[in-house]
Each structure stands twice: as structure tokens, then as C-alpha cells.
Amino acid sequence: VQLQFPGLVDQSGFFGRDQATYILEQVFAKAKPTGFDQQHLQKVSSEKQYLINGAWDVAGGPRMLYITLRQKGDKWAIVSVRSGGK
């Protein structure tokens, strides 16, 4: 999973499940998100992916959030979650 949250946590890059869980816990503890406003959704059928863009309300003000999901059988997996910096 690719994770990137400039200004919220120092770690960024590609991580395994346990590492990603740890980093996301850090992000949510620090950012304290209170909302998400989806602004764009795009299905990429050839790659079995959805690209989701939106603004999330976090401590310090709104930021853009970019999420990529991939379908694996009947389940969905997170490919990447990136946040725009301040």
C-alpha cells in the first residue's frame, strides 16, 4: 500500500499491511478527521480500480485526499492513500 501524508506523519512510501495499519493509526490520531467530501470518482475498468478524490476535514483545515482501490475477486483492497500537503 502506498501512503503519503505530508505534514501529518514523516513516513511515506510503500508499506505492508501491518506497517500501513500503524501509519494510518498515527494519521488519524494526529489529524482527527471530522468529515470527507467526495469530489471525483473514476472507474478504471481495465485495471479493476476506482480512483476517489475528495476533501477531508482535519485538524489544521481541509486537505485533498486521493484514494485508489483495486478489486480482487469480490473484495476491495487499498492500493494507495495520499493527502495533499499544507
PyMOL Python script that loads the backbone (N, CA, C, O; Angstrom):
from pymol import cmd

cmd.read_pdbstr("""\
ATOM      1  N   VAL A   1       0.848  -1.174   0.000  1.00  0.00           N
ATOM      2  CA  VAL A   1       0.000   0.000   0.000  1.00  0.00           C
ATOM      3  C   VAL A   1       0.892   1.234   0.000  1.00  0.00           C
ATOM      4  O   VAL A   1       1.832   1.336   0.788  1.00  0.00           O
ATOM      5  N   GLN A   2       0.585   2.167  -0.890  1.00  0.00           N
ATOM      6  CA  GLN A   2       1.325   3.428  -0.903  1.00  0.00           C
ATOM      7  C   GLN A   2       0.613   4.416   0.008  1.00  0.00           C
ATOM      8  O   GLN A   2      -0.594   4.624  -0.116  1.00  0.00           O
ATOM      9  N   LEU A   3       1.354   5.022   0.919  1.00  0.00           N
ATOM     10  CA  LEU A   3       0.800   6.026   1.836  1.00  0.00           C
ATOM     11  C   LEU A   3       1.670   7.266   1.793  1.00  0.00           C
ATOM     12  O   LEU A   3       2.898   7.187   1.766  1.00  0.00           O
ATOM     13  N   GLN A   4       1.003   8.424   1.788  1.00  0.00           N
ATOM     14  CA  GLN A   4       1.728   9.698   1.779  1.00  0.00           C
ATOM     15  C   GLN A   4       0.845  10.750   2.437  1.00  0.00           C
ATOM     16  O   GLN A   4      -0.232  11.070   1.934  1.00  0.00           O
ATOM     17  N   PHE A   5       1.308  11.288   3.568  1.00  0.00           N
ATOM     18  CA  PHE A   5       0.570  12.301   4.315  1.00  0.00           C
ATOM     19  C   PHE A   5       1.517  13.407   4.760  1.00  0.00           C
ATOM     20  O   PHE A   5       1.840  13.499   5.945  1.00  0.00           O
ATOM     21  N   PRO A   6       1.970  14.254   3.829  1.00  0.00           N
ATOM     22  CA  PRO A   6       2.937  15.296   4.197  1.00  0.00           C
ATOM     23  C   PRO A   6       2.374  16.234   5.269  1.00  0.00           C
ATOM     24  O   PRO A   6       1.230  16.682   5.193  1.00  0.00           O
ATOM     25  N   GLY A   7       3.205  16.510   6.255  1.00  0.00           N
ATOM     26  CA  GLY A   7       2.810  17.396   7.336  1.00  0.00           C
ATOM     27  C   GLY A   7       2.047  16.700   8.450  1.00  0.00           C
ATOM     28  O   GLY A   7       1.823  17.290   9.507  1.00  0.00           O
ATOM     29  N   LEU A   8       1.644  15.447   8.228  1.00  0.00           N
ATOM     30  CA  LEU A   8       0.917  14.722   9.270  1.00  0.00           C
ATOM     31  C   LEU A   8       1.769  13.622   9.901  1.00  0.00           C
ATOM     32  O   LEU A   8       1.782  13.468  11.122  1.00  0.00           O
ATOM     33  N   VAL A   9       2.475  12.864   9.076  1.00  0.00           N
ATOM     34  CA  VAL A   9       3.422  11.853   9.569  1.00  0.00           C
ATOM     35  C   VAL A   9       4.661  11.894   8.669  1.00  0.00           C
ATOM     36  O   VAL A   9       4.585  12.267   7.499  1.00  0.00           O
ATOM     37  N   ASP A  10       5.791  11.506   9.237  1.00  0.00           N
ATOM     38  CA  ASP A  10       7.054  11.558   8.488  1.00  0.00           C
ATOM     39  C   ASP A  10       7.196  10.430   7.478  1.00  0.00           C
ATOM     40  O   ASP A  10       7.830  10.606   6.438  1.00  0.00           O
ATOM     41  N   GLN A  11       6.611   9.272   7.772  1.00  0.00           N
ATOM     42  CA  GLN A  11       6.767   8.126   6.897  1.00  0.00           C
ATOM     43  C   GLN A  11       5.929   8.295   5.636  1.00  0.00           C
ATOM     44  O   GLN A  11       4.785   8.746   5.692  1.00  0.00           O
ATOM     45  N   SER A  12       6.514   7.925   4.495  1.00  0.00           N
ATOM     46  CA  SER A  12       5.763   7.858   3.243  1.00  0.00           C
ATOM     47  C   SER A  12       6.456   6.836   2.361  1.00  0.00           C
ATOM     48  O   SER A  12       7.665   6.629   2.460  1.00  0.00           O
ATOM     49  N   GLY A  13       5.679   6.202   1.501  1.00  0.00           N
ATOM     50  CA  GLY A  13       6.233   5.185   0.621  1.00  0.00           C
ATOM     51  C   GLY A  13       5.286   4.003   0.530  1.00  0.00           C
ATOM     52  O   GLY A  13       4.072   4.152   0.671  1.00  0.00           O
ATOM     53  N   PHE A  14       5.853   2.825   0.291  1.00  0.00           N
ATOM     54  CA  PHE A  14       5.072   1.602   0.139  1.00  0.00           C
ATOM     55  C   PHE A  14       5.238   0.746   1.380  1.00  0.00           C
ATOM     56  O   PHE A  14       6.354   0.557   1.863  1.00  0.00           O
ATOM     57  N   PHE A  15       4.122   0.222   1.904  1.00  0.00           N
ATOM     58  CA  PHE A  15       4.137  -0.491   3.173  1.00  0.00           C
ATOM     59  C   PHE A  15       3.297  -1.758   3.102  1.00  0.00           C
ATOM     60  O   PHE A  15       2.357  -1.859   2.313  1.00  0.00           O
ATOM     61  N   GLY A  16       3.658  -2.725   3.946  1.00  0.00           N
ATOM     62  CA  GLY A  16       2.856  -3.924   4.124  1.00  0.00           C
ATOM     63  C   GLY A  16       1.652  -3.617   4.995  1.00  0.00           C
ATOM     64  O   GLY A  16       1.501  -2.501   5.491  1.00  0.00           O
ATOM     65  N   ARG A  17       0.794  -4.617   5.179  1.00  0.00           N
ATOM     66  CA  ARG A  17      -0.454  -4.426   5.913  1.00  0.00           C
ATOM     67  C   ARG A  17      -0.245  -3.915   7.336  1.00  0.00           C
ATOM     68  O   ARG A  17      -0.894  -2.952   7.746  1.00  0.00           O
ATOM     69  N   ASP A  18       0.653  -4.546   8.095  1.00  0.00           N
ATOM     70  CA  ASP A  18       0.863  -4.135   9.485  1.00  0.00           C
ATOM     71  C   ASP A  18       1.441  -2.731   9.585  1.00  0.00           C
ATOM     72  O   ASP A  18       1.015  -1.933  10.419  1.00  0.00           O
ATOM     73  N   GLN A  19       2.417  -2.436   8.728  1.00  0.00           N
ATOM     74  CA  GLN A  19       3.011  -1.100   8.721  1.00  0.00           C
ATOM     75  C   GLN A  19       1.968  -0.054   8.331  1.00  0.00           C
ATOM     76  O   GLN A  19       1.902   1.013   8.940  1.00  0.00           O
ATOM     77  N   ALA A  20       1.151  -0.358   7.314  1.00  0.00           N
ATOM     78  CA  ALA A  20       0.127   0.582   6.862  1.00  0.00           C
ATOM     79  C   ALA A  20      -0.881   0.850   7.970  1.00  0.00           C
ATOM     80  O   ALA A  20      -1.301   1.990   8.165  1.00  0.00           O
ATOM     81  N   THR A  21      -1.269  -0.188   8.691  1.00  0.00           N
ATOM     82  CA  THR A  21      -2.208  -0.026   9.808  1.00  0.00           C
ATOM     83  C   THR A  21      -1.620   0.910  10.854  1.00  0.00           C
ATOM     84  O   THR A  21      -2.310   1.806  11.340  1.00  0.00           O
ATOM     85  N   TYR A  22      -0.350   0.712  11.206  1.00  0.00           N
ATOM     86  CA  TYR A  22       0.319   1.550  12.190  1.00  0.00           C
ATOM     87  C   TYR A  22       0.359   3.014  11.735  1.00  0.00           C
ATOM     88  O   TYR A  22       0.066   3.917  12.519  1.00  0.00           O
ATOM     89  N   ILE A  23       0.718   3.244  10.479  1.00  0.00           N
ATOM     90  CA  ILE A  23       0.812   4.617   9.969  1.00  0.00           C
ATOM     91  C   ILE A  23      -0.567   5.269   9.924  1.00  0.00           C
ATOM     92  O   ILE A  23      -0.713   6.430  10.305  1.00  0.00           O
ATOM     93  N   LEU A  24      -1.579   4.533   9.461  1.00  0.00           N
ATOM     94  CA  LEU A  24      -2.931   5.100   9.422  1.00  0.00           C
ATOM     95  C   LEU A  24      -3.436   5.433  10.824  1.00  0.00           C
ATOM     96  O   LEU A  24      -4.129   6.434  11.006  1.00  0.00           O
ATOM     97  N   GLU A  25      -3.098   4.609  11.817  1.00  0.00           N
ATOM     98  CA  GLU A  25      -3.463   4.934  13.201  1.00  0.00           C
ATOM     99  C   GLU A  25      -2.824   6.244  13.629  1.00  0.00           C
ATOM    100  O   GLU A  25      -3.467   7.069  14.278  1.00  0.00           O
ATOM    101  N   GLN A  26      -1.548   6.441  13.265  1.00  0.00           N
ATOM    102  CA  GLN A  26      -0.855   7.692  13.584  1.00  0.00           C
ATOM    103  C   GLN A  26      -1.528   8.880  12.897  1.00  0.00           C
ATOM    104  O   GLN A  26      -1.727   9.930  13.509  1.00  0.00           O
ATOM    105  N   VAL A  27      -1.877   8.705  11.624  1.00  0.00           N
ATOM    106  CA  VAL A  27      -2.514   9.788  10.863  1.00  0.00           C
ATOM    107  C   VAL A  27      -3.832  10.187  11.516  1.00  0.00           C
ATOM    108  O   VAL A  27      -4.080  11.371  11.745  1.00  0.00           O
ATOM    109  N   PHE A  28      -4.679   9.201  11.817  1.00  0.00           N
ATOM    110  CA  PHE A  28      -5.985   9.516  12.388  1.00  0.00           C
ATOM    111  C   PHE A  28      -5.874  10.092  13.793  1.00  0.00           C
ATOM    112  O   PHE A  28      -6.690  10.930  14.176  1.00  0.00           O
ATOM    113  N   ALA A  29      -4.888   9.665  14.563  1.00  0.00           N
ATOM    114  CA  ALA A  29      -4.690  10.225  15.900  1.00  0.00           C
ATOM    115  C   ALA A  29      -4.255  11.688  15.826  1.00  0.00           C
ATOM    116  O   ALA A  29      -4.692  12.512  16.630  1.00  0.00           O
ATOM    117  N   LYS A  30      -3.401  12.002  14.867  1.00  0.00           N
ATOM    118  CA  LYS A  30      -2.889  13.368  14.746  1.00  0.00           C
ATOM    119  C   LYS A  30      -3.861  14.283  14.001  1.00  0.00           C
ATOM    120  O   LYS A  30      -4.083  15.419  14.419  1.00  0.00           O
ATOM    121  N   ALA A  31      -4.439  13.800  12.905  1.00  0.00           N
ATOM    122  CA  ALA A  31      -5.274  14.639  12.047  1.00  0.00           C
ATOM    123  C   ALA A  31      -6.670  14.852  12.610  1.00  0.00           C
ATOM    124  O   ALA A  31      -7.282  15.893  12.370  1.00  0.00           O
ATOM    125  N   LYS A  32      -7.176  13.882  13.351  1.00  0.00           N
ATOM    126  CA  LYS A  32      -8.526  13.944  13.912  1.00  0.00           C
ATOM    127  C   LYS A  32      -9.559  14.359  12.857  1.00  0.00           C
ATOM    128  O   LYS A  32     -10.233  15.377  13.016  1.00  0.00           O
ATOM    129  N   PRO A  33      -9.684  13.567  11.774  1.00  0.00           N
ATOM    130  CA  PRO A  33     -10.620  13.928  10.700  1.00  0.00           C
ATOM    131  C   PRO A  33     -12.060  13.965  11.179  1.00  0.00           C
ATOM    132  O   PRO A  33     -12.489  13.143  11.990  1.00  0.00           O
ATOM    133  N   THR A  34     -12.801  14.945  10.654  1.00  0.00           N
ATOM    134  CA  THR A  34     -14.202  15.096  11.044  1.00  0.00           C
ATOM    135  C   THR A  34     -15.155  14.967   9.868  1.00  0.00           C
ATOM    136  O   THR A  34     -16.371  15.003  10.057  1.00  0.00           O
ATOM    137  N   GLY A  35     -14.629  14.817   8.657  1.00  0.00           N
ATOM    138  CA  GLY A  35     -15.520  14.681   7.508  1.00  0.00           C
ATOM    139  C   GLY A  35     -14.744  14.432   6.227  1.00  0.00           C
ATOM    140  O   GLY A  35     -13.535  14.651   6.152  1.00  0.00           O
ATOM    141  N   PHE A  36     -15.480  13.964   5.216  1.00  0.00           N
ATOM    142  CA  PHE A  36     -14.902  13.716   3.896  1.00  0.00           C
ATOM    143  C   PHE A  36     -15.953  14.083   2.861  1.00  0.00           C
ATOM    144  O   PHE A  36     -17.091  13.620   2.936  1.00  0.00           O
ATOM    145  N   ASP A  37     -15.575  14.916   1.895  1.00  0.00           N
ATOM    146  CA  ASP A  37     -16.476  15.334   0.828  1.00  0.00           C
ATOM    147  C   ASP A  37     -15.928  14.803  -0.492  1.00  0.00           C
ATOM    148  O   ASP A  37     -14.975  15.352  -1.046  1.00  0.00           O
ATOM    149  N   GLN A  38     -16.544  13.719  -0.994  1.00  0.00           N
ATOM    150  CA  GLN A  38     -16.096  13.139  -2.259  1.00  0.00           C
ATOM    151  C   GLN A  38     -16.340  14.125  -3.384  1.00  0.00           C
ATOM    152  O   GLN A  38     -17.446  14.644  -3.532  1.00  0.00           O
ATOM    153  N   GLN A  39     -15.300  14.389  -4.187  1.00  0.00           N
ATOM    154  CA  GLN A  39     -15.417  15.352  -5.270  1.00  0.00           C
ATOM    155  C   GLN A  39     -15.315  14.707  -6.645  1.00  0.00           C
ATOM    156  O   GLN A  39     -15.814  15.259  -7.625  1.00  0.00           O
ATOM    157  N   HIS A  40     -14.673  13.545  -6.726  1.00  0.00           N
ATOM    158  CA  HIS A  40     -14.499  12.894  -8.025  1.00  0.00           C
ATOM    159  C   HIS A  40     -14.361  11.385  -7.812  1.00  0.00           C
ATOM    160  O   HIS A  40     -13.684  10.935  -6.888  1.00  0.00           O
ATOM    161  N   LEU A  41     -15.011  10.621  -8.677  1.00  0.00           N
ATOM    162  CA  LEU A  41     -14.918   9.171  -8.653  1.00  0.00           C
ATOM    163  C   LEU A  41     -14.736   8.701 -10.081  1.00  0.00           C
ATOM    164  O   LEU A  41     -15.504   9.076 -10.966  1.00  0.00           O
ATOM    165  N   GLN A  42     -13.725   7.885 -10.307  1.00  0.00           N
ATOM    166  CA  GLN A  42     -13.452   7.390 -11.658  1.00  0.00           C
ATOM    167  C   GLN A  42     -13.185   5.899 -11.597  1.00  0.00           C
ATOM    168  O   GLN A  42     -12.325   5.442 -10.844  1.00  0.00           O
ATOM    169  N   LYS A  43     -13.931   5.138 -12.399  1.00  0.00           N
ATOM    170  CA  LYS A  43     -13.703   3.700 -12.503  1.00  0.00           C
ATOM    171  C   LYS A  43     -12.742   3.447 -13.664  1.00  0.00           C
ATOM    172  O   LYS A  43     -12.955   3.933 -14.775  1.00  0.00           O
ATOM    173  N   VAL A  44     -11.690   2.685 -13.397  1.00  0.00           N
ATOM    174  CA  VAL A  44     -10.730   2.307 -14.427  1.00  0.00           C
ATOM    175  C   VAL A  44     -10.908   0.797 -14.613  1.00  0.00           C
ATOM    176  O   VAL A  44     -10.237  -0.002 -13.960  1.00  0.00           O
ATOM    177  N   SER A  45     -11.814   0.424 -15.506  1.00  0.00           N
ATOM    178  CA  SER A  45     -12.191  -0.984 -15.675  1.00  0.00           C
ATOM    179  C   SER A  45     -11.022  -1.877 -16.046  1.00  0.00           C
ATOM    180  O   SER A  45     -10.919  -2.999 -15.549  1.00  0.00           O
ATOM    181  N   SER A  46     -10.134  -1.394 -16.915  1.00  0.00           N
ATOM    182  CA  SER A  46      -9.026  -2.225 -17.379  1.00  0.00           C
ATOM    183  C   SER A  46      -8.108  -2.643 -16.238  1.00  0.00           C
ATOM    184  O   SER A  46      -7.462  -3.689 -16.312  1.00  0.00           O
ATOM    185  N   GLU A  47      -8.045  -1.838 -15.189  1.00  0.00           N
ATOM    186  CA  GLU A  47      -7.182  -2.142 -14.048  1.00  0.00           C
ATOM    187  C   GLU A  47      -7.982  -2.578 -12.827  1.00  0.00           C
ATOM    188  O   GLU A  47      -7.413  -2.817 -11.763  1.00  0.00           O
ATOM    189  N   LYS A  48      -9.313  -2.683 -12.980  1.00  0.00           N
ATOM    190  CA  LYS A  48     -10.211  -3.041 -11.871  1.00  0.00           C
ATOM    191  C   LYS A  48      -9.969  -2.121 -10.677  1.00  0.00           C
ATOM    192  O   LYS A  48      -9.849  -2.577  -9.540  1.00  0.00           O
ATOM    193  N   GLN A  49      -9.900  -0.816 -10.954  1.00  0.00           N
ATOM    194  CA  GLN A  49      -9.618   0.157  -9.908  1.00  0.00           C
ATOM    195  C   GLN A  49     -10.668   1.259  -9.881  1.00  0.00           C
ATOM    196  O   GLN A  49     -11.330   1.542 -10.880  1.00  0.00           O
ATOM    197  N   TYR A  50     -10.802   1.872  -8.711  1.00  0.00           N
ATOM    198  CA  TYR A  50     -11.563   3.102  -8.532  1.00  0.00           C
ATOM    199  C   TYR A  50     -10.613   4.163  -7.999  1.00  0.00           C
ATOM    200  O   TYR A  50      -9.837   3.903  -7.079  1.00  0.00           O
ATOM    201  N   LEU A  51     -10.673   5.345  -8.571  1.00  0.00           N
ATOM    202  CA  LEU A  51      -9.900   6.489  -8.108  1.00  0.00           C
ATOM    203  C   LEU A  51     -10.888   7.451  -7.453  1.00  0.00           C
ATOM    204  O   LEU A  51     -11.848   7.892  -8.084  1.00  0.00           O
ATOM    205  N   ILE A  52     -10.647   7.768  -6.199  1.00  0.00           N
ATOM    206  CA  ILE A  52     -11.556   8.618  -5.427  1.00  0.00           C
ATOM    207  C   ILE A  52     -10.774   9.831  -4.943  1.00  0.00           C
ATOM    208  O   ILE A  52      -9.740   9.686  -4.291  1.00  0.00           O
ATOM    209  N   ASN A  53     -11.261  11.021  -5.257  1.00  0.00           N
ATOM    210  CA  ASN A  53     -10.651  12.268  -4.788  1.00  0.00           C
ATOM    211  C   ASN A  53     -11.680  13.018  -3.967  1.00  0.00           C
ATOM    212  O   ASN A  53     -12.868  13.017  -4.290  1.00  0.00           O
ATOM    213  N   GLY A  54     -11.223  13.652  -2.910  1.00  0.00           N
ATOM    214  CA  GLY A  54     -12.132  14.442  -2.104  1.00  0.00           C
ATOM    215  C   GLY A  54     -11.379  15.285  -1.101  1.00  0.00           C
ATOM    216  O   GLY A  54     -10.159  15.188  -0.969  1.00  0.00           O
ATOM    217  N   ALA A  55     -12.118  16.100  -0.407  1.00  0.00           N
ATOM    218  CA  ALA A  55     -11.538  16.941   0.637  1.00  0.00           C
ATOM    219  C   ALA A  55     -11.905  16.329   1.983  1.00  0.00           C
ATOM    220  O   ALA A  55     -13.064  15.996   2.231  1.00  0.00           O
ATOM    221  N   TRP A  56     -10.914  16.186   2.841  1.00  0.00           N
ATOM    222  CA  TRP A  56     -11.223  15.704   4.183  1.00  0.00           C
ATOM    223  C   TRP A  56     -10.898  16.795   5.179  1.00  0.00           C
ATOM    224  O   TRP A  56      -9.893  17.494   5.052  1.00  0.00           O
ATOM    225  N   ASP A  57     -11.749  16.931   6.161  1.00  0.00           N
ATOM    226  CA  ASP A  57     -11.591  17.953   7.190  1.00  0.00           C
ATOM    227  C   ASP A  57     -10.731  17.369   8.302  1.00  0.00           C
ATOM    228  O   ASP A  57     -11.113  16.404   8.964  1.00  0.00           O
ATOM    229  N   VAL A  58      -9.569  17.969   8.490  1.00  0.00           N
ATOM    230  CA  VAL A  58      -8.641  17.515   9.519  1.00  0.00           C
ATOM    231  C   VAL A  58      -8.212  18.698  10.361  1.00  0.00           C
ATOM    232  O   VAL A  58      -8.418  19.854   9.993  1.00  0.00           O
ATOM    233  N   ALA A  59      -7.609  18.386  11.504  1.00  0.00           N
ATOM    234  CA  ALA A  59      -7.066  19.447  12.352  1.00  0.00           C
ATOM    235  C   ALA A  59      -6.112  20.282  11.507  1.00  0.00           C
ATOM    236  O   ALA A  59      -5.221  19.735  10.858  1.00  0.00           O
ATOM    237  N   GLY A  60      -6.283  21.561  11.509  1.00  0.00           N
ATOM    238  CA  GLY A  60      -5.446  22.434  10.696  1.00  0.00           C
ATOM    239  C   GLY A  60      -6.100  22.840   9.389  1.00  0.00           C
ATOM    240  O   GLY A  60      -5.525  23.619   8.629  1.00  0.00           O
ATOM    241  N   GLY A  61      -7.291  22.327   9.111  1.00  0.00           N
ATOM    242  CA  GLY A  61      -8.019  22.732   7.916  1.00  0.00           C
ATOM    243  C   GLY A  61      -8.170  21.627   6.893  1.00  0.00           C
ATOM    244  O   GLY A  61      -7.582  20.553   7.026  1.00  0.00           O
ATOM    245  N   PRO A  62      -8.969  21.901   5.865  1.00  0.00           N
ATOM    246  CA  PRO A  62      -9.235  20.871   4.848  1.00  0.00           C
ATOM    247  C   PRO A  62      -8.010  20.580   3.981  1.00  0.00           C
ATOM    248  O   PRO A  62      -7.187  21.460   3.731  1.00  0.00           O
ATOM    249  N   ARG A  63      -7.906  19.343   3.531  1.00  0.00           N
ATOM    250  CA  ARG A  63      -6.850  18.897   2.624  1.00  0.00           C
ATOM    251  C   ARG A  63      -7.480  17.970   1.594  1.00  0.00           C
ATOM    252  O   ARG A  63      -8.526  17.366   1.831  1.00  0.00           O
ATOM    253  N   MET A  64      -6.828  17.875   0.464  1.00  0.00           N
ATOM    254  CA  MET A  64      -7.277  16.914  -0.548  1.00  0.00           C
ATOM    255  C   MET A  64      -6.800  15.515  -0.144  1.00  0.00           C
ATOM    256  O   MET A  64      -5.727  15.355   0.437  1.00  0.00           O
ATOM    257  N   LEU A  65      -7.616  14.513  -0.463  1.00  0.00           N
ATOM    258  CA  LEU A  65      -7.278  13.131  -0.189  1.00  0.00           C
ATOM    259  C   LEU A  65      -7.512  12.339  -1.472  1.00  0.00           C
ATOM    260  O   LEU A  65      -8.562  12.464  -2.103  1.00  0.00           O
ATOM    261  N   TYR A  66      -6.536  11.530  -1.852  1.00  0.00           N
ATOM    262  CA  TYR A  66      -6.586  10.748  -3.087  1.00  0.00           C
ATOM    263  C   TYR A  66      -6.483   9.269  -2.730  1.00  0.00           C
ATOM    264  O   TYR A  66      -5.486   8.834  -2.155  1.00  0.00           O
ATOM    265  N   ILE A  67      -7.504   8.503  -3.068  1.00  0.00           N
ATOM    266  CA  ILE A  67      -7.576   7.093  -2.701  1.00  0.00           C
ATOM    267  C   ILE A  67      -7.688   6.259  -3.974  1.00  0.00           C
ATOM    268  O   ILE A  67      -8.453   6.598  -4.877  1.00  0.00           O
ATOM    269  N   THR A  68      -6.936   5.181  -4.044  1.00  0.00           N
ATOM    270  CA  THR A  68      -7.051   4.226  -5.144  1.00  0.00           C
ATOM    271  C   THR A  68      -7.385   2.865  -4.557  1.00  0.00           C
ATOM    272  O   THR A  68      -6.666   2.360  -3.695  1.00  0.00           O
ATOM    273  N   LEU A  69      -8.477   2.273  -5.025  1.00  0.00           N
ATOM    274  CA  LEU A  69      -8.906   0.945  -4.600  1.00  0.00           C
ATOM    275  C   LEU A  69      -8.821  -0.005  -5.779  1.00  0.00           C
ATOM    276  O   LEU A  69      -9.052   0.400  -6.918  1.00  0.00           O
ATOM    277  N   ARG A  70      -8.489  -1.274  -5.521  1.00  0.00           N
ATOM    278  CA  ARG A  70      -8.435  -2.290  -6.576  1.00  0.00           C
ATOM    279  C   ARG A  70      -9.312  -3.464  -6.164  1.00  0.00           C
ATOM    280  O   ARG A  70      -9.281  -3.917  -5.019  1.00  0.00           O
ATOM    281  N   GLN A  71     -10.094  -3.943  -7.126  1.00  0.00           N
ATOM    282  CA  GLN A  71     -10.962  -5.087  -6.880  1.00  0.00           C
ATOM    283  C   GLN A  71     -10.165  -6.376  -7.032  1.00  0.00           C
ATOM    284  O   GLN A  71      -9.485  -6.590  -8.036  1.00  0.00           O
ATOM    285  N   LYS A  72     -10.262  -7.227  -6.017  1.00  0.00           N
ATOM    286  CA  LYS A  72      -9.628  -8.549  -6.034  1.00  0.00           C
ATOM    287  C   LYS A  72     -10.719  -9.565  -5.759  1.00  0.00           C
ATOM    288  O   LYS A  72     -11.086  -9.806  -4.609  1.00  0.00           O
ATOM    289  N   GLY A  73     -11.240 -10.163  -6.836  1.00  0.00           N
ATOM    290  CA  GLY A  73     -12.377 -11.074  -6.688  1.00  0.00           C
ATOM    291  C   GLY A  73     -13.600 -10.286  -6.278  1.00  0.00           C
ATOM    292  O   GLY A  73     -13.999  -9.350  -6.971  1.00  0.00           O
ATOM    293  N   ASP A  74     -14.199 -10.657  -5.155  1.00  0.00           N
ATOM    294  CA  ASP A  74     -15.379  -9.929  -4.677  1.00  0.00           C
ATOM    295  C   ASP A  74     -15.032  -8.962  -3.545  1.00  0.00           C
ATOM    296  O   ASP A  74     -15.929  -8.448  -2.877  1.00  0.00           O
ATOM    297  N   LYS A  75     -13.738  -8.710  -3.322  1.00  0.00           N
ATOM    298  CA  LYS A  75     -13.285  -7.804  -2.262  1.00  0.00           C
ATOM    299  C   LYS A  75     -12.521  -6.636  -2.867  1.00  0.00           C
ATOM    300  O   LYS A  75     -12.087  -6.684  -4.018  1.00  0.00           O
ATOM    301  N   TRP A  76     -12.367  -5.593  -2.072  1.00  0.00           N
ATOM    302  CA  TRP A  76     -11.619  -4.410  -2.487  1.00  0.00           C
ATOM    303  C   TRP A  76     -10.408  -4.250  -1.592  1.00  0.00           C
ATOM    304  O   TRP A  76     -10.476  -4.515  -0.392  1.00  0.00           O
ATOM    305  N   ALA A  77      -9.292  -3.815  -2.176  1.00  0.00           N
ATOM    306  CA  ALA A  77      -8.058  -3.583  -1.444  1.00  0.00           C
ATOM    307  C   ALA A  77      -7.587  -2.158  -1.700  1.00  0.00           C
ATOM    308  O   ALA A  77      -7.760  -1.616  -2.792  1.00  0.00           O
ATOM    309  N   ILE A  78      -6.991  -1.567  -0.679  1.00  0.00           N
ATOM    310  CA  ILE A  78      -6.423  -0.224  -0.834  1.00  0.00           C
ATOM    311  C   ILE A  78      -5.095  -0.342  -1.564  1.00  0.00           C
ATOM    312  O   ILE A  78      -4.213  -1.097  -1.155  1.00  0.00           O
ATOM    313  N   VAL A  79      -4.962   0.410  -2.644  1.00  0.00           N
ATOM    314  CA  VAL A  79      -3.704   0.473  -3.389  1.00  0.00           C
ATOM    315  C   VAL A  79      -2.880   1.646  -2.860  1.00  0.00           C
ATOM    316  O   VAL A  79      -1.688   1.503  -2.587  1.00  0.00           O
ATOM    317  N   SER A  80      -3.525   2.810  -2.715  1.00  0.00           N
ATOM    318  CA  SER A  80      -2.811   3.974  -2.211  1.00  0.00           C
ATOM    319  C   SER A  80      -3.780   4.958  -1.552  1.00  0.00           C
ATOM    320  O   SER A  80      -4.956   5.045  -1.903  1.00  0.00           O
ATOM    321  N   VAL A  81      -3.236   5.689  -0.589  1.00  0.00           N
ATOM    322  CA  VAL A  81      -3.938   6.799   0.043  1.00  0.00           C
ATOM    323  C   VAL A  81      -2.910   7.908   0.184  1.00  0.00           C
ATOM    324  O   VAL A  81      -1.886   7.745   0.847  1.00  0.00           O
ATOM    325  N   ARG A  82      -3.197   9.036  -0.447  1.00  0.00           N
ATOM    326  CA  ARG A  82      -2.278  10.178  -0.409  1.00  0.00           C
ATOM    327  C   ARG A  82      -3.059  11.423  -0.031  1.00  0.00           C
ATOM    328  O   ARG A  82      -4.220  11.584  -0.408  1.00  0.00           O
ATOM    329  N   SER A  83      -2.418  12.287   0.706  1.00  0.00           N
ATOM    330  CA  SER A  83      -3.038  13.537   1.111  1.00  0.00           C
ATOM    331  C   SER A  83      -2.209  14.692   0.575  1.00  0.00           C
ATOM    332  O   SER A  83      -0.979  14.642   0.573  1.00  0.00           O
ATOM    333  N   GLY A  84      -2.890  15.727   0.123  1.00  0.00           N
ATOM    334  CA  GLY A  84      -2.187  16.931  -0.290  1.00  0.00           C
ATOM    335  C   GLY A  84      -1.641  17.634   0.933  1.00  0.00           C
ATOM    336  O   GLY A  84      -2.300  17.684   1.971  1.00  0.00           O
ATOM    337  N   GLY A  85      -0.447  18.176   0.821  1.00  0.00           N
ATOM    338  CA  GLY A  85       0.179  18.872   1.942  1.00  0.00           C
ATOM    339  C   GLY A  85      -0.412  20.248   2.138  1.00  0.00           C
ATOM    340  O   GLY A  85      -1.194  20.734   1.321  1.00  0.00           O
ATOM    341  N   LYS A  86      -0.023  20.861   3.232  1.00  0.00           N
ATOM    342  CA  LYS A  86      -0.489  22.211   3.516  1.00  0.00           C
ATOM    343  C   LYS A  86       0.176  23.199   2.612  1.00  0.00           C
ATOM    344  O   LYS A  86      -0.091  24.397   2.703  1.00  0.00           O
TER     345      LYS A  86
END
""", "prot")
cmd.dss("prot")
cmd.show_as("cartoon", "prot")
cmd.util.cbc("prot")
cmd.orient("prot")
